[in-house]
Every structure is written in C-alpha cells, then in structure tokens.
Amino acid sequence: MSTPVSTTAPATTVEGGVGQSARRPDGRLKVTGEFAFSSDLWADDMLWGATLRSPYPRARLLRIDLTAALALPGVYAVLTADDVPGTKCYGLETADQPVLAWPEVHYQGEAIAIVAADHPETARRAVARIEVDYEVLDPVTDAEAALAGGHLVRHVPVRYGDPAATADVVVTGEYRVGMQDQAFLGPESGLAVPAEDGGVDLFIATQWLHVDQAQVAACLGLPPELVRLSLAGVGGAFGAREDLSMQVHASLLALHTRRPVKMVYSREESFFGHVHRHPATLRYEHGATRDGKLVYVKARILLDGGAYTSSTPAVVANAATLGIGPYQVPNVTMDAYGVRTNNPPCGAMRGFGAVQACFAYESQMDKLADALGLDPVDLRTRNASVEGAVMPTGQVVDGPAPVAELLALVRNRPAAPPAADDPRERPGGVANTTRGEGVVRGVGYAIGIKNVCFSEGFDDYSTARVRLELINGEPAVLVHTAAAEVGQGLVTVQAQIARTELGVARVTVATADTAVGSAGSSSASRQTYMTGGAVRAACQAVRTKLLARLGAADPAARLVDGRVVDGTGATVADLVELLGDEPLEETVQWRHRPTESLHPLTGQGNAHVQYAFAAHRATVDVDTELGLVRVVEIATAQDVGKAVNPQAVLGQIHGGTIQGLGLAVMEEIRVVDGLIRNPSFTDYLIPTILDSPPMLVDVLEMADPHAPYGLRGVGEPPTISSTPAVVAAIRAATGRALTTVPVRPEHLVD
C-alpha cells in the first residue's frame, strides 16, 4: 500500500492509535468460529418464531384461518395484522410497509402471519397449516409501466448550464443493471425478551439501532423507552439491515406469549426478507468536442424500488447528483426516477444509486473515447474533476479530488503477467473447458464518485459517551456508542481514537445499544467519519476537564502514555495522580457541516458532505467460444484522506471490489413476473476465493480539511467503479457492446 501524500498526524503515537493497523478485538473469534452471532442467541424457556409469506407478488387476502395451526401441540401464538397493537405500518422514510399484510399482499414473500412454538420445526409446521384464500391480481412488474401508471416514488431533476448545448461528437446508449443481493452470510436473526415493566428487550443484528427502536415502538404501541435494543453479532449487512425484518414480529410474539422468542431466517427466506439493490434502466447521451472535452450530458435513470418506499428517495437523489461521474461537464440535463412495483422491495446496498449510474456513464466514456479515437484513460483525464470544480448541482468540490492521479496510478501499474499453463488460471477453471484456444485478454478502466454521510439537509449526527477512570490503579477508557459494528472494524476504530486522544492503552468499547444516544446508521460510508468524530469530540471534552485540574493549563498540553506532557514533551503530571478517585465522563452529540435539500425543479444545492473517489483497472481472459470469463487481475487506487487503520482500509477495498466484480459477471436476482427464481446460494452466485483475482492497491491520503483526521469514507467507492472496469475489459477482449450487467455467457457468444 502506498501513501504518496501524508496529512494530519494523530495527537499521539500511542500503540494501537490512529494510523496504525490495530488488531481487531473480534478478529480471532470470528476466524476460529467462536464469535457469537445473532443466530447463536439463546434464552431459557425460549420459543421459536416463524413467518407465513405470500407465494404471489400481488393478491387480495380473502380469508385467513388459523384453526389448524393453533391446534398443533407446542404452538403458543399465531398472529395476524389484527394483533398489531400500534401503528400497522413501518418504513425508513415513509411508513408504508405493513407489519403483517392486510387486505392485500404487494410482493412475493410478504409476511402475512407469524407463529411462536416450542421448537423451530413445530413453528414451521404450524405456518404450513395456516389456510389462506387469495384472489390473485395482476402484478405491476415493469418499471416503465409503473411510471406511466402513476406509481412514482420520487423524481429528481438536475438542470445545469444550457439544455440546448450542441457538440461535435455525440454518443448515446441504454444500459441495464440487474437486481443484486447483499448476500451477507449471517441470515436475519434476533431474540426478543419480554420485560417486567411491560416493555421488551430486543437483541438484533441491525445497522441502525435507534431507527429500529422508533419503528418497533410505534408498531407495538409502546413508548420508545420501553423498547430497548442491543446489537447482537452481525454477519454482514451491506445495506440490507437498514430496513426492519423480524424486529416487530419477534417482539409481538414475545409480548403476546410472555416468553423469549427467537427468529432465524433460512437462506431462502432471507432472499425474501430484505431489500435488494435497485435494478435500473439508464439512457445517456454524451456530447464532446473533437479534442475530447465534454460539452454536455443528458441522462434518464429509472430505478425499480419494488413494493415499498424504503430508501428509494435517497437512492434516486444519489443517482441523479452523481450521475455524470467525477467529471467537469458544463451542461447537464438529468432526470432520475424511482417507482413502486410488485417486484421485491429494494433499498440500501453498498454504493446506493452511484453503482447503477457509474456503470452507464463509464460505459459511455469508453464509447466516446472510441468515437474520438482517444485512449479511454486520456479522455477521462482531460475531463477529470479537480478541487474547486463545480458539480452539476452547483456544489463546489471543496476538498481534494485526485481523479487524474488515481487514473494514473492504475494505468501505470505493470501489466498482468501472461496466463500460466495451468487449467486453474483459464476461463472455466478446473472444469478444463479450454487449452487456451479461443481465449482473448482484455483490459478496462473505470473511475467513480460517491458521496459520504447522509445528504440533503438530513440531521446527521452521532453520539458518544467516554469515561476515563482508574481500574486497579491503571487508567482505563470506556467508549459507549450505538454505532453498529457490521464487520467493517468500527469497534477497532473507536478504540484507536480513544487511545490517540487520551494517551491510554487500555480501552473498552461497550456493546452498542439504545441506552446511549443515536449514532445513526452503519451505511453511507459514514461511521468512521461520524461516530469517529463523536468519540474524538467526547475524548477531547474529557481531556479538557482533566487538564483543568492542573489549574492554568498549557494549551499545548497532551496526554501521552498515561502522562500529561507540555508542548516540549516534558512531563507535567501523572495521569494516575491527576485522576485519583474521580472518574471523568462526557457525552457528546457530534454533527458534520450542514447540507441543503435539492431544489425540486433544478436539483441545485449543496446536498453532500464529502465526495470520495476510486479507480480500477481490470484485466480479464475471455473464452469467446463458450462465453466464460476469468478476471485475471485488478489494480485499484483510492483516496481515503487518512487511513485510520491501514489494514482495515485494505480489507474494505478488497471486499468492495469483489462485490463489484460479482455484479459485473454473476450476481443477479432473477425476477420473472414478480417471482424470484433463484433464492439460494446454489442459484444466486457470489464470487468465491477462486473468483477473486490478485489485487494491486494504491491508497492516497489527501486530507479533507472538513473531516476528523482528514479522513474519507472508504467502504463504498471500491464497489462503484470495479463493475464497469471489469465489463470494459470484457468489451476490449470481445468487441461486444455489453450494455447489461451482469454479463452472461449468452452475451458473449452468438
């Protein structure tokens, strides 16, 4: 990993602090299988929950007969919509999704009834005994038809410059992105425990404890303080755990039976039980001068949000505002739409609207380069955004924008070595489908842009409580936030920041729960920025109080290795003596700089907090006779502002890139007439280690002056540009247009 630009230094060089690859406290446990995930939860006298789901994408419920299910020995409860005591619907932005469906179901897999029984198999048998009479209705499954039929969720127009601008060279294209699944390995699961005060304690794998709390409490008809959530071990998320799954269901059953209730989805049920990436159709027109300067971009993006709103409005906004890519374009006419259909609900997934747009605009840049007779990297470099550039929303890029630098880094990497004479290194792998005949190599490039944190004036904040005290005569720090650790290493980062700011090696990060203020969602690449910022601010507040005990404190004084030192590094006081028997504790609610809502007619406004950039170069071998693809190597470069934990940064870049590779060549939920055809890991394919190529990674650290430690969110950008880079490489190898992802064998052979 290279770091050509070094920026803000941490406040101290304590072991395990900011800028070091501190070891994850959960790492060994996860590798050895000892870590307790939410599916491992257990309680004495526990019941098991199960869910009856609709087999139809759209139907009217005429009758639900629970008699046979209730008669089964071991069944303690069977509940329907009539048993929901509070608000009947929930939702992230709009409360439009029923807790239990009535009088209609709007997608295949929608929950209709829930069961609690003394054994999971008994619960499943009870579900099978519930009798439902359906009047099957014609589903709306085509996004264009939904738009024409008035099922619009949100339209975001962006108007910038002259809409009538003309250009010397014009290229157009229509692109399609399939429905991708987050495919986390830990299925939805949780445990609800009824409390003596009439409330419920819910242990759940989620991404946002407090927004879950608010929705669950409303549906239960309880005040939020009686619905207490604690984060259970999360086996991956990638956006799909932002929406509720069984949170209300388990809690309803627990309160009804007065027994703890555990729910664990099967793999198939998981495909029906969470949102997916929005499939999209994108039409683009790019105009340029003959020497390759972009004159205008016109685009229309249509996103299928499925049955309910979820986070579709924000996904549409991201697609619109980031839809021309990291380029300077003087004239932009953009329209992005999100619609409601009877397809599976779609919501947050890593990249969040930027993924779909990037595939289209980067495909267009390659098409334009070909029309102009230019090298595709040269064309991108000529139009690259820079610090001070203006986005099509009118927002000035007021931090580093090393677009050209990132492109140069991936271009200048040595070419991948020729394929070895080994069947494992050919398309088709050990199936030994080829001896090398018909195999062609291709190289492709792409670069993407992503916003970091929540946008459009959302009150985005995080809360941190930090306590400094002596334990057995040794200084110790306790950090408490509600931030969800979903595998990204946030627990490690919080401890690193506390060590850095307070100069104390012993740091404990408490289990995330709703006993402390909200930390917001573990999404939008925001937690290191936001909760990291909150932990830093709380530590600084504790440090200020501590130094005040010295009287006239030196403004340059710091805490280093359990000592207070002055500006020269000389010891002023010992932390143990200064603390004594009086612990210090501070709770801080921390916000980033404000953003603005977009103008409803022009899309103008300072909507985003921060922009992040990543570039990829993909090398592929394609068997042009069988349509098989092997990704040989990927080179990538990304600006992270400050690598708080360099090893974790590499992990995020590797993981995000492979997720983008999956979308490029294999991952798609196949939906036909509203029905999911491949709800299993047998038929929904994700990359394994055998599909993961060697990766060459360059990391820039160009500090954002507005962010804690100058950092940028890391998690999403690798997923955005890896997909179009892989597809560009396949195009280069085959000469085919390839306007749809994932690319399938039938797209590559006649």
N, C-alpha and C positions, 0 to 999 in steps of 0.2 A: 504494500500500500504506500503510495507516495503522497506527500503533503507539501506541494510546492509553495503554498502561501501559509505561513503561520500567523495567527492573530492573537486574540486576547489570551493572556496567561491566567491560569487559575490563581485564586488568592493564596494558596499554599501548596506545597509539594508533598503533603501527607500521603502516605502509602494508601493506594486504593482510591485516590481522589479523581477529580475531573481531568480528563485527558489520558487516563491510564485504563488498561484493559482489566479492570477489576473482575474477579471471578464471580459468577452468578451464584447466589446462595441456593437456588433451586436446581442448579445445573446437574450436580451429581445425582440427586434424587430422581430427576427425570430420565437421565441416561440409564440408571440402574433399574428403573421401574418402581422405585419406592415412593415416588411423589403421589400424593392423594389428589386425584382429580374429582370433579363434582360427581361423576358416576360412581365413585367409591364411598360416598356419604352413607352413613348408617345411623339409625337410632333405635333404641329399644321400643318394642311394640309398634314397629313401623308397618304402614300399609303401602301398597304399590298402586300407582295411578296408571291409567291407560286412556287412550283417546279414540273415539269413533270419528272417522273422517269421511268426507264426501267422495264417492267414486266419480262424480260428474263435475265438469267445470261450471255448469250453471243449471240450477234446478230449484223448483219450489218444494218446500217441505210440507207435505200434506198431513202427515201423522208420524209421531214418534212413540212407539210402545216399549216401555222399559220393563214390562212384567217379567219376562223370561230372564232377563239379566239380573233383576233384583232377587229372583228365586234361587239363583245359583249359590250354593253354600260357600261362605268365605267372602261374599260381596257385602261391603258396608255402605256404599253410596253409589248412586247413578244420578248424575246431574245434567240438566239442560239449561237453555237460556233463561227459562223461568226461575231458575235457582240463583241467578246472579243478583246479589242484593243491592249493588250500587249501579254505577254507570255501565250500560250494556256494551259499550264500545271503547276501544283504546286506539292509540296511534302516536307515532313520534311527533308529527307536526299537525295532523288532523285526526281526531278521534272518530275514525270511520270503519274500523275493523272490529266485528263482533267478537266478544269473548267466546260465545258459542252461537253458531249460526241460527237465525230465525228471522223472517219466514223463508228466506232463500239462501242458497249457497252460491258463491260467486267464483270459486276456483276449485279444481280438483285437489283434495286433501284438506279442505277447510274443516275445522273442528266443529262437530255437532253435539257431542255428548262426552262426558268424562266419567270414569269409573274408579272407585277405590276398593281394593280387595287385599286379602292377607297374603297373596302370592302373585308374582307377576304373570304367571300363566293363567291363573284364575281371572285376573283382570282382563287379559286378552280374550279369554273365552266369554267373559261377560259382554265385552264390546261386540263380539260376533253374534250375540243373542239379541242385541237391540234391533228392533224392527222399525224400518223407516220406509214410508211411502213417499216416492218422489214424483213430481211432474217435471220431466226433463225438458229444459228450454234450450233454444238455440244460443250458443255462446258467441260473444264478440271476441274474436281471436286475432283479427287483422288490425294492426295499429292505424293504418290509413283509414280504414272503415270506422274505427273508434273516433278518430279525429273528425271525420266528416259527420259522424253521428252525435257530436257534442260531448264526447267523453274527455274533454281537455282537463288536465290537472294544472298545467302551467305553460305559458308561452313567454319566453324571454327573447325580445328583440335586441340586437345591438346595431346601432347606426353610427358610423364614424366616417367622416370625410364625405366625398362626393359619391352618391349612389349611382351616378351615371358615368363614372370614370371608364375609359376605354384603354386597351392595351394592344401592343404589337403581337404578342403571342398569348393564346388562351388555351387552357386545357380544362376539361370537365371530367367528372367521374361520379359514379354512385357506388357506395360501399355498404357492406353489411357486417355487423358484429353480432355473433351469436350470444345466447344466454349462458353465462359462465357461473359455476357454483363456487362458493368459497372453499368447499371441500375440506373443512377442518377435520382433524382425525378424532377429536373428542366430541361425540354427539351431544345434543342438548340434554341436560340433566340438572336436577336440583332436589332439594329437600325442604319441605315446609313443616314447621313445628308450631302447633297452637300454643299460645301463651296464656298464663293465668289471668292477665289483665284484659283478655278478650281480643288481643291482637295476635300477630303471627310473626315468627322469626323465619326468614327465608334465606337459605344458603344456596347460592345460584352462580352459575358461570355466565357472566354477562360482560358488557362493555361500558355500561353506564348505570351505576347503582341508583343514583337519585332519580333519574328519569324513569327507571323501572318502579321505584318506590311510589312516585306520584301516580303512575298509571294503575299499579296494583291497588293502592289505597282507594282510588276513585272507584274502581270496579267492585271492591269489597265493601264499599260504603263506610270505610274507616278513616279516621284522621291519620295523616302520614306518620305521626309519632308512634302509632300502634302497629305499623308495618316496618319491621326492622330487617334490613338486608345486609348480608355478609358475603363477600366474594369467596366462592369456592374455587378449587383448582380448574383453570381454563385450558382446554386442549385445543387452542387455536380459535380465531374469531374472523378476522379479515372483513369485518363489517356486518356479518350475518347475525351477530348477537346484540346489535343495537336495538332491534325490534324485540318485543316480547315473544316468547314461545310458550312454555308451560308455566310461567310465573304465576299467573292468575289461577290457572287450573289447579296446580298443586296447593295453592293457598286456600282456594274454595273447598277442596276436598278435606284439607286438614281442619279447617274451621267447622265443617259440617260433621265430621266424624269425631272430632276432638282427639285425633291421633296424628302422629307424624306421618306424612305422605311423601314418598319418593317417586319421582318420574324420571325415566331414562328412555330417550327415543332410540329406536332401531336405526340402522343406517338408512334403510328405505324411508322411514318416517321422517328422518332428518331432511331428506330432499324435499319433502312436502311441508316441513315445519318451519322453514326460514326463508327469508328473501334471497334473491339472486342478483347477479349483475344485469342491468337493463340491456336487453337486445336493442339494436339501433339500426336505422337506415339513414345514411348520410349522403347528401348530394352537395358537391363542391364545384366551384368554378374559380380558377386562379388566372389572373392576368398579369403579364410581366413585360418589361422592355426587352429588346433583343439582346441586351447585355446582361440580362438576368436579375434586374431589380423588380421586386414585386410592386405592382401598381394597385391591384385590388384583390379581395377575396369575397366571394359570395357563397353562402352556405345555408343549407336547410338540414337540420338534425331532428329526427323523430325517434323518441325513446318510448319503449313499451314498459309502462310501470306495473302492469298486471292489475290484480283485482282491487288493491287498496293504495292509498296515497304514500304511506311510509315516508321515505326521504326523497321522493321523486322531485319535488320543487327545487331542492338544493342541487340535485344531480343535474337537472336541466340548466340551472344557473352556471354550474361549473363548465358544462359542455359549451355553453354559449360564450362565456367570458374568456375561456381558454382555447376556444375552438379554432383559432388561426395558428396556434403554436407559438414558440419562442422567437417570433419574427417581427420585424418592423414593417407594417403594412399601412399605407396612408389612407386607404379607403376600404371599409368593411361593411358588408350588409349580411347580417347573421340572424337567423331565426331558429330557435331551438324549442321543441315542443315535447311535453310529456303527456301521455294519455293513459286512461284506465281501460283495461280489457278484462276478459275472463281467463287470461293466462296466469301462471303462478305469480304471486306478488314479487316485485323487485324493489331493491332499496340500496343500502350501502354495500359497496365492495371496493376493496383496495384500488384507488385511482379515481373512483367516484365521478364519472362523467368525462374526465380527462382521458381515460383509456380509449373510449369509443372515438372521441374526436381526434386523438393522436394517430390512430390507425388511418383515418381518412386524410388528414392534412399531410402526413408524411408520405402516404402513397401518392398524393398529388404533387408533392415536391419532387419525387422521383420521376413522375410523369412529365413534369415541367422541365426538369433537367434534360430528359431525353429529347423533348421537343426543341430545346435550345441548343442541344449538342454540348452541354456542360457536364462536368463532373458533379455528381449529386452532392458531395460534401462542399465543393466550391460554391454551388448555388445556395446552400444553406448558410454558409459563412458570409456570403455577400449580403444576406438579409437578416443576419443574426441580431437578436435583441442585445442591448447593452444597458449598463446603468444609466439612468436618465431617459431611456426610451419611454414612449407613451403607448400603453396598451389600448386596444380598441374601445375599452370602457372609459378612456380618458385618464386612467390612473397611471401615474408616473412610477416606473420601476426605480425605487429609491434605495436599492441595495445592489450588491454585486450581481451581475448577470453574465457569467462567463460562458456564454453559449459557444462562441467561436473556440475558446480554449478547450472546452470539453470535446468538441468535434475533432480538434487537432490531436488531442490525447488518444482517442480511439483510432483515428486514422493512422497515427504514427507507430502504433504497436506493430511488431513484426508479424508477417503473415503466418497463418496457421500452418504447421508442417503438413506435408503430403500424408494421405491416409496410409497407415501401415497395412501390411499383408496379413490382416487378422480379421476374420469374419465379424468379430465383435465391434469393429470400427467401420463397418459398412452399413448402408441403409438396410434395415431388416435384421441386423444383428445376428445372433446365433441361429436364427432361422435359416441362415446361409442361402438367402434367396439370390445372391449375385456374387460373382467373382470379380466384380469391378466393371463389367461391361454395362454400358448404358448409364453409368454414374457420372454426374456432372457436378462440379463445385461452383458455388456462387457466394458472393459477399454483399452484404447490405448494411445500410446505416440508417439511424433514426435518432432524433432528439426530442425530448418532451418537456413540458412545463406543467407544474402543479401548484395550486395554492396550498398554504399550510394554515391550520386552525380554522375555526368557523368564521363565516363571512356575512356580508350584507347587514351589518349592524347588530348581529346577534350578541347578546350579553354573555360573552365567552369569558369564563373565569375558572380558577381552581383555588381550592382551599387547602392549606397545610397547617398542621399543628406540630410544633417541635418542642421537645422537652430536653433540657440539659440538666443532669444531676450526677451525684456520686453514687455508684453502686459498688459496695465492698471496697470503698476507698478509691475507686477508679472512675474517671469521668466517662459518662455514657450518654448517648443521644438516642431518643425515641422519636421517630418520624411517623406521623399518622395522617394519612390522606384516604380519600375514597377512590383513588385512581385504580383502574382495573389493569392488573398485570395479565396480559393475554398471550404471553410468550415472547414479547418484544424486549424484555430486560429492564422494564421500568423500575422494579424493586431495586435492582443494582444501581441504576442511575440516581435514585433518591438518596441512597446511602453514600454514593460518591460525592454528591453535592454537599451533604451534611458534613462529611469528613473534610471537604475542602474549606467550607465556610467557618467551621468551628474548630478545626485542627484536632479533632478527636477521632481516634481509630475505631473505637467501639460504637457501632451504630446499629440499631434495630429498627426495622421497618414493620410497623404493626399491620395486621390483616386489614385490608380495605373493607370499610363498612359505612353505614349511614349514620354512625354516631358522631361523625365529623362532617363538616360542610361539603358540598358537592365539589368534585374535581372535573366534572364534565366527562365527555366520552373518550374512550381509548380508540379514537378514529381521527381522520383528517391530519394524520402525522403530527398531532398536537401535544401529546402528553409530556414529552421531554421539555418542550417549549413551555407549556402552561403549568403543569404540576412541578416540573423542574424549577420554573420561575417562582412558583409559590413556596416551594421548600427553601429555595435560596433566600427569598424575602423573609420567611419566618426565622431562618437561621441568623440572618443579619439583624433582625429585631431582638433575638435572644442575645446576640453578641453585643449589641448596643447597651442593653440592660446590664450585661455582665461588666462591660468596661466602665459603666457609670459608677460601679462600686469602687473604682480606683480614684474617684473624685475628678480632678482636672485631667481627663483622658487625652492621650496623644491621638489626634485624628488619623495618624498613620499606623496606629497600633493594630496588631493582628493576633490571631490565635494560631499557634503552630505547635504541634506535638505536645499538647497539654500545657503550653506556656503562653503567657501574654508577652509579645515582643514589640518593641517600638520600631520606628521607621528605619533604624540602623540594624535591626535584628537582635538587639540586646534584650535579654530577659528582663521584664518589668515585674511580673508576678507569676506565681504558680497557680494553675487553674484549680487544683485541688483546694488550696487555701482560699482562693477567691470565691469558690462556690460554697464551701462549707456545707452546712445542713439545709441550705435554702435553694432548692431547685428553681430553675427558671423555665418558664413555658410561655410560648407565644403562638397565637393562631392568626394567620394572615390569609386574606382573600385577595388574590392577585389577578390582574387583568392585563391583557396586551393593549396596544394602542387601538383607538376606536376605528371601526369601519362604517361604511354607509350602505344603505339599501340602493339597489339599482333603479334608475329612472324607468318607469314602466313602459315608456314609449321608445326610448333611445338606448337603454342599457348602460347609460353613463353613470359613473360613481366610483368612489374609492372603496370597492367592495371587499378587497382581500387584505390580509395582514402581511403576508410574505409569499414570495414566489420561490420555488425550488426547481432545479434543472438537472437532467441526467441524459447521457448519450450512450448509445450502444452500437457496436459493430458485430454483426453475426456472420459466421462462416458455416455454410451447410453443404452437405453432399446429398444429391437427389438422384434416385433411381428413376429415370424418365420412362422406363418401360412398365414399372409396377406402381409408380406414384409414391414411393416410400422416401421419407426424409430423415436424415440424421443431422442434428446440429453438432457441428464439429468443435466449435469454439465460440465463446462470446467475450468480447472486450467491452468494458464499460467504464465510464468516468462520471463522477457526480460531485457536486459542490455541497458539502454538509455544514459549512460555516465554521463549526467547531466539532470535532469528533470527541464527544464526551466520554465514550467508551469505544476505542477504535475497533476492537474485535467484534463488539456488538454491531457496529456500523457495517462491517464486512458481512456479518450474518444477515442483516436486513437487505443489503444489496444483492447477495446471492439468492436469498429466498424470494425477493420480489421479482428478480429477473427470471427465475424458473417459473414463477406463476404466470408471467407474461409469455414465456415460451409455451406454456400449456395452452393458453388461449390461441396462440398462433397455429398450433399443429394438432391439437387433440381435444381440448376441453369444450364441450357444449352440452347443455341440457336440451335434448331433442323434444320439442313440444309439438304435437300434431293435434289440431282441433281442440286445443286446451288441455290435452292429456300428456303427461310426462312419460316418455317411452324408455328412459334409461335411468331409473332411480336407484343405482347401485354402483359400487366401485368396480363391478365386473364390466359394466357397460358405459359408465361415465369415467373416462380415463384421465388420470393426472400423471404428471411426469414422476418417474422413479429415479433412483440414483443412476440407472442405466441410460436414462434420457438426459441426464444433466451433464453438460459438456464442461471441460476446463474453462475457468473464467479468469480473465486478466482485469484487475480492478485498479483504477486510479481515483484517489479521493482528494479533492481540493478542499482547503479550509480557508474560505474567504468570508470573513466575519460580517454578519448582518448587524449593523450598528443598533438596531432596534430590539434585538433578541438577547435573552440571557446567555452570557458567554459568547455571543455572536452566532449561536447555533441555528441550523435549519432543520426542519423535519426531514427524516430520512426514509421512512417506511414505504411511501407510495411511489415516488418517482421511478424506481427501478422497474416497476410493473408497467409503466406507461409506454416507454419507448422500446422496450425489449420486443414486444409483439410486432410492431411494424418493421423493426430491424430484421427479424427472422423472416418475415414474409418478403421483404425486399431482397434478401439473399436468395430465397427460393425463386423469385421472379428473375433475378440475374442468372440463375442456373438454367431456368427453363424457357425464359422468354414469354411466359404467360402473364396475363394481366392480373389475375388473383385479386379480386375485389371483395372477397368474403373471408372472414376468419370464424372458426378455424379452417385452415387449408386441409382438404381431404384428398386421398389418393385419386378420386374421380375428377378433381380439379386439375390434375397434373397429367393425365393420360387421356387419349381420345377413345 
